[in-house]
């Protein structure tokens, strides 16, 4: 037993070392720096509560907190109103192929650049954009949406819709069909059955989706910054502004305020989920709910697909515009913006740095993530829950807060501006996603094959390589692809970690969008969208082969 525990700890050790050295070290450094005070002129006074007092007694900062909460609530409510019927419609599709095609449409934009998606909505919602063009033609416009909270909410719902749909879809798949049938036999109509049976039993999935959307929306930086136009001031943009103003202590306090807000939200959603779990106890008497056919839901799905794909399609069309400003429809056709794209200074270097960081970070993350996932699934050692909580803890901390924490931490270590610091921080934010995917795959893998290999004399590593690795290889590749995309597209954290002479591709796009409005960015975004769709198809195929997205036969008939 002691030997098994030692093996488990050795497997978990690389991940724990990285998290302790980088994640915990950075967050503790940020906490210590929040007790400094910045004095104009460059002075820095340590060991004081003055900055906390300034934040807590300032009406402006409380207004920023309130705007952050409002943005999170509006985004969550709208995402739920769109996401629940979308999940219900997808669940009712009988043919698995059509269902996975729908999931592909919902999921694919998540793999495109966040700056590209934001740029697409700027083209749609701008004064000369598609929406105002249509409204003007109908005699109803124009309306001012860009640089308002509504524009930010629309873009965040577009970006975060998959995080609402997938948990609800999972809950719908676990429904006991006998309950709905019994309610129908007792005379309950469709609406009453939904309110009394379906909605309460799928509340855990709805709450899980709401928790994800709220947490991600309050910590979003790029979208409020680009579409808010300085009018939508939230904690994430406030942190960035304070860093630019060299008031690092105030940025540290704002970072912890955002973290506290995220933790409070997590606690509230956790309490709601526990209440829901107690209310729904009683067990399942049959297989998961069978699909009943789309019927009238096809129109709804068509509208949602249009909402998801519209900004991406507008980007592609605008990349061939003949004019240097966003207008709809484009007055002419031209490929000059693709030529202009490859003449941009620093673009090649930014792309190469993004590729370098993403590739190295992905290799490291998959290696240590596989090891710790194996330890968590195959071993029952003391402290397992603590290790699991630590591995998943980076998902709780907003990336803007961790990015600024890494900025201070790397400065103190003398690693700021180097590739090593970028790779280390990217590994931290990628690790939870890799572990989640691989844990699910390892739980489905047949452990007896590896045990049999060991009984026949194979060493532990050889037994894992020959017996378990082939079973989880599709999930392993999918996790690697997903980790690569997360790293390659990272903006919110990376924007703090780059020296003045450095740029990753997403940060280059972010800076370009702040300065210019010509379709050069549309040309680059079109190329990235094409690459992302290919990656999304590969990820979906590999997840299907791994069994993670598999459904029981009864659910598809």
Secondary structure, DSSP 8 states (H G I E B T S, - for coil): -HHHHHHHHHHHHHHHHHIIIIIIHHHHHHHHHTT-EEETTTEEE-S-SHHHHHHHT-HHHHHHHHHHHHHHHHHHHHHHHHHHHHHHHHHT--SHHHHHHHHHHHHHGGGS-HHHHHHHHHHHHSTTSHHHHHHHHTT------TTSHHHHHHHHHHHHHHHHHHHHHHHHHT-BHHHHHHHHHTT--HHHHIIIIIHHHTHHHHHHHHHHHHHHHHT--HHHHHHHTTSS--HHHHHHHHHHTT-HHHHHHHHHHHHHHHHHHHHHHHHHHHHHHHHT-S---SSB------TTHHHHHHHHHHHHHHHHHHHHHHTTBSSSS--SS-SSB--HHHHHHTT-TTHHHHHHHHHHHHHHHHHHHHHHHHHHHHHHHH---TTHHHHHHHHHGGGTS-HHHHHHHHHHHHHHHT-TTSHHHHHHHHHHHHHHHHHHHHHHHHHHS-HHHHHHHHHTT--HHHHIIIIIHHHHHHHHHHHHHHHHHHHHT--TTGGGS--TT---HHHHHHHHHHH--STHHHHHHHHHHHHHHHHHHHHHHHHHHHTTT---GGG--
